[in-house]
Amino acid sequence: MKNPYLEVTFRGGKAFAAYYHLRRGSGHKSVRCRRLEAGLVVDYAADGLPIGIEITAPESLSLEAFNRVLLDLGQPVATDRDLAPLHAA
């Protein structure tokens, strides 16, 4: 996958959970998780590569907290537009 993307699960018309897929090679699967901020859990592949971020509390996610995690992982920061689907409903 070349670019990160956001996948959102809705329940009752509101964002219930989300997953931000990071750049990764094919065949990478999550083998361990680590909580970095409240409501944000990072999934790692067997080789230690971060492959995604679980957003367990999308209603309280701030762009600043999300970008702190991305920077900690050595990833490019997100924009308001990247997270807009969380607030679409």
C-alpha positions in Angstrom: 0.0 0.0 0.0 1.4 3.4 -1.0 -0.6 5.8 1.0 -2.2 5.7 4.5 -5.9 5.6 4.6 -8.7 5.7 7.2 -11.4 3.1 7.6 -14.4 4.0 9.8 -17.0 1.8 11.3 -20.3 3.5 12.1 -23.1 2.5 14.5 -26.3 4.4 14.7 -25.0 7.0 12.3 -21.9 7.9 14.4 -18.3 6.8 14.2 -17.9 3.9 16.5 -14.3 2.8 15.8 -11.7 3.5 13.1 -8.5 2.1 11.8 -5.7 4.2 10.1 -3.8 1.9 7.8 -0.1 2.9 7.5 2.2 2.2 4.6 3.2 -1.4 4.6 4.2 -4.3 2.4 1.9 -7.0 1.3 1.6 -9.9 3.8 2.2 -7.8 6.9 -0.1 -8.9 9.7 -0.4 -7.6 13.3 1.4 -9.6 15.8 1.5 -7.1 18.7 -0.2 -3.9 19.9 0.8 -1.0 22.0 -1.3 1.9 23.4 0.5 5.2 22.8 -2.3 7.7 23.7 -5.7 7.3 25.2 -8.0 5.8 22.5 -5.0 5.0 20.1 -3.5 1.6 19.8 -0.7 0.9 17.3 -0.5 -2.5 15.6 3.0 -3.9 14.6 4.1 -6.6 12.2 6.5 -9.3 13.2 9.4 -7.3 11.8 8.5 -4.3 14.2 7.0 -2.2 11.4 4.0 -0.2 12.6 1.1 -1.2 10.2 -1.9 0.6 11.6 -3.5 2.6 14.4 -6.7 1.5 16.0 -8.9 4.5 17.0 -11.1 3.2 19.8 -12.6 6.5 20.8 -13.1 8.5 17.5 -15.5 11.0 19.1 -12.7 12.3 21.4 -9.8 12.1 19.0 -7.8 15.3 18.5 -5.6 15.9 15.5 -2.8 16.9 17.8 -2.8 13.6 19.7 -3.1 11.6 16.5 -0.1 13.5 15.0 2.0 12.9 18.1 1.5 9.2 17.6 2.3 9.5 13.9 5.5 11.5 14.6 6.5 9.0 17.3 6.2 6.3 14.6 8.2 8.2 12.0 5.1 8.7 9.9 3.9 11.8 8.0 1.4 13.8 10.0 -2.3 13.8 9.2 -4.5 16.7 8.2 -8.1 17.6 9.2 -9.1 16.3 5.8 -7.5 12.9 6.5 -9.7 12.5 9.6 -12.8 14.2 8.2 -14.7 10.8 7.8 -14.7 10.5 11.6 -17.0 13.6 11.7 -19.1 12.9 8.5 -22.2 11.5 10.1 
